[in-house]
Structures are given as C-alpha cells and as structure tokens.
Amino acid sequence: MEKRYDYLIVGAGLYGAVFAQELTKAGKSCLVIDKRDHIAGNIYTHEVEGIQVHQYGAHIFHTNNKEVWDYLGQFATFNRYTNSPIANYKGEIYNMPFNMNTFNKMWGVITPAEAAAKIEEQRKASYTENPKNLEEQAINLVGVDIYEKLIKGYTEKQWGRPCTELPAFIIKRLPVRLTYDNNYFNALYQGIPVGGYTAMVAKMLEGVEVRLGQDYLADKASWDAMADKVVYTGPIDAYFAYKLGVLEYRSVRFETEVLDEANYQGNAVVNYTDAETPYTRVIEHKHFEFGTQEKTVISREYSAEWKLGDEPYYPVNDEKNGALYAKYKELAAGEKNVIFGGRLGEYQYYDMDKVVEVALAKVRAELA
C-alpha cells in the first residue's frame, strides 16, 4: 500500500492528541486511529441528562506545571473544581487526605500538636522495626485507627488481596496534613474542562484525520505501510504479541445509573473504606461541574482482577512486572520507526499532566 501519511498515531487519547496537534502544526500529515468507537481514551466524557459522565472513572486535572496548564488552556476552559473526596466507613464520614478534619472526627483532637501527639502514640504502640508488608508499613506511618478505618478495607478491595500479602513499598508514605485543608492535591492548578474532556480532545484533533473502531494490531502490516513513522500508545506487550510474557494490570468496572433525584451524596467522590461494601467508591458526576440538573448520574466503581481482553487500568509496578517491562523496552528500542508512549506504551501510571508533559517533550525532540 502506498504511504500517505508522515505519522500514524495509534490511540486517540491525550498522548496521541498532543502528538497529532503538534505534528500537524509543524506541517506533518497524520492519521489517528483508535480501537474504540470514541476519541479521548480513558478521559472520555459523554453527556447524560445534561451531565458530563466520566465513563472510565473520575479524572481531575491537576498540575504544578504552568506550561502544561497553559497548553491545555488553548483547547478548554477549566472550572474551579477542587478534589476533596470523603471516606465513608460504615456510615462514619471522614475527610481525605488525612488532615485536621480527619483527626478531629477520629479522636476529637483540635490542635495540630494534639493530632501529632495522638498519631505518634498510635505509631509507637504498634511499631514494626522492619515492615515486611503494607499493613506493617501503614501502621508505622499513621497508627492503627486510621489504618483500620481508612486504609485496610479500601486497599484490600483495590488490590484484591490482604494487606499482609501486599509489599510494604506500595505505601512508602501517606499524606498527613496538620491543617484543616481538604484539598487532595498540592497543585497550583486544578479543575475540570467545562463541557468535558472529550470536547477538549476534539479541539486538539481539529483538522486531523481520525478513524475509530480500527484495530491496529489486527492488520499491523497494512497500517504500517500507510506512514513513515508510528506513534503507538497501546499495550507494549501486545505490540510484540506477548512473546516475552504478559504484563499485569488491575482493572476496574463501573455500574452507572441515572437517579431521579437532584443530589445523591453531596460530593463528586465518596470512597467506601470498609471491607463489607463491595465497591471502592461512588462518583456523582454532576458535582465535577457544580450541576443543578433535576436528575443525577452515579457510578459505583469496583476494582477487579485483570485478564487478557479486559480494559487495563493500573500497571502492577512490582519487581516481576518491572523486570518484564525492561525486556520489552529493549525490544521497543529496536523498532526504529515506532515511538512508544503513554500509560500502556510505557507501562506506567501517569497523571494527565505528566502525559502531556512527556508527550510534548517527545514530539519536540521528534521535530527538532
């Protein structure tokens, strides 16, 4: 097949959209394809009852990188949404991340000095010299009360195994704030694009040819023949037909429903931290945009074991998978006309701002 494009971009998510935008601006011809029937990857939003629904879970943009913030500001206006999730433990409500509001509810303490003393007392009572698992590490950091109510159940649901079987390094540190500040992120810039993420990505892809419902790996040779270079944002192990083994992920499934009421839980995100509640959290989408619609849309989020064919969400960045990814990365370095990028292409959990930052750096190097 005759080559028609300078670049084939596999994946219409944020990484692919940055590449398409910058390459097109530089006068390069691009074709963007995606296996799904929509653009925007996992940040895809769509309207239900006038509410922008985050189909693949809550995505709150936050960054300290002014260049990234200004870059996306070309394609969207961001609202003032601040991420302040709450935790529901058997009907008790606690603020997240751990701050003075949390400690006041937990122990009745009022001053930062009282809170610090209580945490230290709890830590010392159950301290383990060399923590061998996540449970011991978490208790070393914040003590038994916070661990039992706000960490244990949620983490075990998230990872699908007991905290005593999870490595200590997963919780190297826990945010402990001795201020009455419920803002989850210590980020200078934060918000949600007005009108949703899909509209933002669509603006980034304006003037670029996009074909949806196209499986690159199912007909790789034909697609490769259409362009000089490929930007690949799919799973790196799938690209090489899993010949070295399969990289592991955790997956997530959602139960989304429209409710005939204006306000279900009063907050965009509520984490359920007890073991008995089967889901990890409930998202009420309208609160991301301060909605006043008569109805509401909620999504219950369930963490799930991942198997081939499922949607991969969180890379399992343990020693075994890290070693396997390093081998795939070596193979990728040998693919001279292919750029591997993004969460799946680099087997790395990226916040959205980091995706943009890395993609911009990569595409600028490409164009240099």
N, C-alpha and C positions, 0 to 999 in steps of 0.2 A: 504494500500500500504506500502511496506517495506521501512523504512528510508534508504536513500542512501547518504545523504549529512549532513555535520555538520551545514551548513548555507544555507538558501535560501535567496537570495538578490533580492528584488523586485524593479527593476529600474536600468537601465544601465547608469545612469547619473554620474556626478562627485562624488557624495556622495557614491553611490553604488560601483563605480570603486575603490575608496580609500579603502573601506571595503574589496572588493574582493582581491585587491592587498595585503593588509596587512594580511588578514586571510590565504590566500594561502601561503604567505611567511612563516607564522607560522606553516604550515603543516596541516591546516584545509581544508576540502573539501567543495567547494562552487558551487552552481548553481545560475547563474544570469538570471533573466527573465525580459522581458520588453514588454509592450503592443504595443509599436511602432515597426516599421519594421527596426529600426536602433538603434545603441548604441549612447551614449553621451548626451542623454536628450536634454535640450534646448540649449546646446552649440554645437549641431550638425552642422558640416560644410560639404559641398559636392562640388565637382568640376563642374563648368560650364564654358566652353570656357577657360579652364586653370586657372580659378579664384576660390578661395575658398569662397563659398557663405555661409554666416551665416543665416541658414534657419529661425531661430526663433529670429532674431534681433541681433544687434551689441553686441558682447561680447569682451570687452577689459580687459585683465587680469592686475590687479594692486594690489600691496601689500607692506606693510612695514615689513612683517613677513619673515625674511630670511629663516627660517626653511621651510615654505610653498614654497617659491620660489625655494629653493634647491631641495625640494621633487619633485616638478613637473619637475624640470630640468633633472631628471632621465629619463623622458619619452618624452621630447620635447626640442628643441632649440627655444628660444623665440627671435623674431626680436626686433628692436628698436622702434616699433610703439609707439607714444605718443598721447594720446587722446586730440585733440584740435578742438572740434566741433565749428561750426559757426552758428549764428542765421540769418535767412532771415526774415525781417519784411517788407512786401510789397515792396520787391526789395532792401531794405537797408540791408547791411551786417554788423553784429556786432560779435565781438569775445566773446567766452564763456570760462570759467566762467567770471563774471563781473570783469574786470581789467582795467588798464590804457588805453589799446587799445579801450575798450568799451566806456569808459568815454570821450576819445578824440573824437571818432566818434559821440557820443551823444551830447556833449556840447562844443567841441573844446578846452577843458582844456588840459594842457600839463604836469603840475607838480602834484605830489601826494597831495600837500597842496591845490591846486585849486580844484582837484577832491573831496577831503574830504569836503571842504567848500561847494561845489555845492550839494553834497549828503545831508549834514546837513541842508542846506537851503531848499531843497526839502522835507526832512522828517518833518521839523518843520512846513512847510506851511500846511500840511495835517495830522498832528499827531492826533492819537486817544488814549486817556488815557488807556482804557481797550479794546483792539481789540477783537471784537466778531466773526470775520470771517477772512478768508485767505486774502481777499482784504485789510482790515484794517491793518492786521499784516505785509503784504508785503510792503505797503506804509510806515508804521512806520520804516521799515528796510532800504529801498532804495529810497523812494520817488516815485512821480507819473510817471515821464518819463520812468524810467526803468520798473516799474510795467506795464504800459500801452503797451509798445512796446515788452518787452521780457518775461513777466511773464503771464499776463492775458489770452491772446488767447491760448497759449500753455497749460497752466494749465487747462483751461476750456475744451479743447479738450481731455486732458489726463484723466480727471475725469468725463467728461460727464455732468457737472453741473456748474452753475455760481460760481465764486469765492466768491460771497457774501453768498452762501449757503454751502461753504466748511469750516470746522473748522480751526481756527487760527493755531492750533498746527502742521498742515501739513508743514507749513513753520516756523519752530522755529527760523531758522537763514538762511541767504543767504550768499554764499561766496562773499566777496567784497575784491578784491586784489588791493592794491595801487602800483602794479608793472606791467611792460609790459610783463606779463607771461601768455601765452595761454594754458599752460598745465593744463588740467581739474583736474587731480588728484594730491594731495600732497603725492605721493607714491614714495618710494625709488626704487621699481622695477616695471617695466611696459613693456608690449609687447603682441604680438600675437604668438602662436606656428607656426613655419614655417611648412607649409603643412596642417595647420588647426587643430582644436580641436579634430575632430574625430580620426585622426591618433594618437594623444596623448592618448586619452581614450582607443583606441585599444591596444596600448602598455601596458597600465595599466592592461588590461584584458587578456593579453597573458597567455596562459596556464589555463585559467578558462573556464568552460563550460558556454556558453551563448545561450539562446533560445529567439528568437524575435517573436513578434506577439502573445504573450501569456498574457492573461488577468487573473491575479491572483485572483481578486475578483469574477470572474465568476465561479471559481471552487476552492474556497479557501481551503476547507477541504482536497481535493486531494493534492494540493500543500503543505499544512502544514504537511501532512503525510510523505513528502519526506525529511524533515530535522528536526534537533533538535531545531534549532532557526531560526527566520525570521528577516531579516533587511528590514523594509518597508519604502519606500520613496514616496509612493503615497499620495493622499489627506487623512488626518486623519479622516475627517468626512465620507468619502466614506468607509473607513475601517469598521466603525461602522454603516454602512447602513443609515447614516444621521439621526439616531434615535433621536438626540437632536436638529436637525435643520441643515441648510445648511450654511457653511461659505462662505463669499462673496469674489470675486476677481474682478479685472479689467482684461479684455482680450485685445489682440492685433491681428490685422490681417494684412497680408502683400500682396502687389501686386508687384511681382518681374518680371522684364523683361530684356532681353538681348538687348543692343543697338549697332547699327553698327557704333560706334564711340569710340575713344580711351579714352576720358576723358569727362565725363558728367558735373561734378560740382567742380572738383578740390580738393575735400576733402572727407574723408570717411563718415562723418556725418554732415548733414545740418538740423538744427531744423527750422521748419516754425512756427513762433510765432504769426502770425496774425490769427484772427478768421475765415477769409474767406477761407483760404487754408484748405481743409478737412483733410489732413494727418498731423501728428505731425512732421515727419522727413523723409528725404530721405537718405538711406545708399548706398554708392557706394563701393562695396565690394573690388575691386582691390586695393584701397588705403590703406587697412589694411596691405597689403604685398608689397606695392610700385610696383604694377604690371605695366608691359609695354605691355600688350596684345593689339592687334588691336581693340578688342571689349571691352565692359564693361557691367557689370550687376548691376542694381539698384533695390532697394526695397523701395517702399513707405509704410510707417508704419501708420496704423490707430488705434487709441485707440477705444475700443469697450466695451459695457456693456457685462457682463459675465452671462451666464445661464448654468445650468447643461448640460453637454455634450460638452461644449466649452473647449478650452485649457485654464487652469487657469495660469495667469502670475503674477499679483501683488496682494498679500493679502491686503484686505481693513482693515488696522490695526486701526480701530476706537474702541470706548468703547464697542459697542454692540458685534462686532465680537471678540474682546479680551475676553469678558466675556464668550462667547460661546466656544472659543478655550480652555479656562481654564477648562471648564467642560469636554471637550473631552480629555484634557491632563490627567485629573484624571482617566478617563476610561482607557487611554493608560497605565497608571502606573499599572493597574491591569492585564495587558497582560504580564505575567512573561517571556514568551519565545519570545517576539517581541520587537525589537528596532525600534523606530520611528525616522526618521531623514530626513534632507534636507528641502528644501523650502516648500514643500507640507506637509510633515510629521510633521513639526514643525510650520506650518502656519506663516512663517516668510520670509521676503525678505532678502536673503543672497547674498552678493557679492561672487564671485567664491573663493577668497582666504579664506573667512570665512567658506565656505562649506568644504574646505579641512582641515582647522584648526579644526573645530568641529568634522569632521569625524575621523581625526587622533586621537583626544583626546578620542573619544568614543570607537574606536576599540582597542586602547591601554588599556583602562580601562577593556574592554571585555576580553582581553587576559591576563590581569595581574593575 
